[in-house]
Amino acid sequence: SYDSNDWEVSAGSFAHAAFGSTEFLCYDSGCQINLPALEDGAEYRVSSSAYELSPIHEHARFLETASFGITESSLDVLGASAAINGSSGAISEHIQLQMQTDMSSHRAFWRKRVNPRHPIAKDAGISNHPCYTFSRWRSFTFDRNDIDGDYEPHYLNVIGSGPYALYLNGSFRTVVDDFWLTKPEGYSFDSEFDYPICASYTQEWIGGYLAIQVESGECVIVENPRVSITGFEASVTGYVL
């Protein structure tokens, strides 16, 4: 029993092994329980103890149960308030201030500090906004979602004669000076032709493989280029993360 409350069985395996599901029966005049029989020579003893918490320990216990953790600065604030209002008043004031503080996101706090590399666009594990500190950006242009993210055909358009503006299904992606790995001899791009993606994979790094089909029906390997919009800023209508 503590703080004049009813008697109760202590927590832990020892008390559970001794009393099982047996509980104290309490009335206005007191409490009773049938104690298990003891071994020869053993005896029960009733003892009592009392202790007091120092103010800083009381504040630490409160913060341990009412916040995400104890900090020295929060203990200092509570201590300064307790010197004026007492411990109860300081705790009450702390709760009022917390109720008046704008709500923050624990998930946003976590994401700013633990954000794994995401090579493809996903809703989970990324910052809430691309301009936030610690947001992650990939530097290569094409990923697997661009190639096999759905069942629709994918076409690459190459505009210009160098530098080239690359469009995937009509959406601007990047501008490059050149991006061949296996260029057919004497071949030049046709700005009016839709080059089908002819392999269901792409290598997700700068210089990785991307296979396109040229007018002759031959599949050729071009490089996965670096993202760049230099000189084509007006072509960008959105960002893909």
C-alpha angles and dihedrals in degrees: 000000000000135000089010091296124142119284117265139179113264120250121251141070096281095058091041092053091050101042105021108185094342112128135191116261108218129194135173090273098045147296133282139190135175106244119215117254114266132223118259110287095018122116141182120242129194112216135171135201138184134197140167130219120230113237093254092051091048090052091047091051090050093050091047090061100033105041143035090266148321122280130181090238093055090049090051091052093049091045093052091048092046090055087064105028103023124245095289091048092048092051091047091050091048091054091049091051091049090052090053095046118100112258116258131195120249088196091055089051089051095046092054090058104031111040117146122206111274111196092182134044112274135158095223127071098016134106119272091241131025092229096054118113112267094021112147126232129187117227099206120083108223130045136179093271089062091057108034105007091117141358097265119106117258123220131191120210120199112200123192137016098264133359090044126209110214121211126184113204089339096311119117113241111165147327122240138177091221135336109182124133098169106019117183110239113267093002123145129181123260110222090205096053124095106221109209119221100242103188128057095226140060130187110244102221137076108284093017122141124280117173121212132174117236126207094275091059093251118137112227131185119242126177126259098242133212117267110259133157098178108149092003101072091127090060093063112094097163145353128250114210 
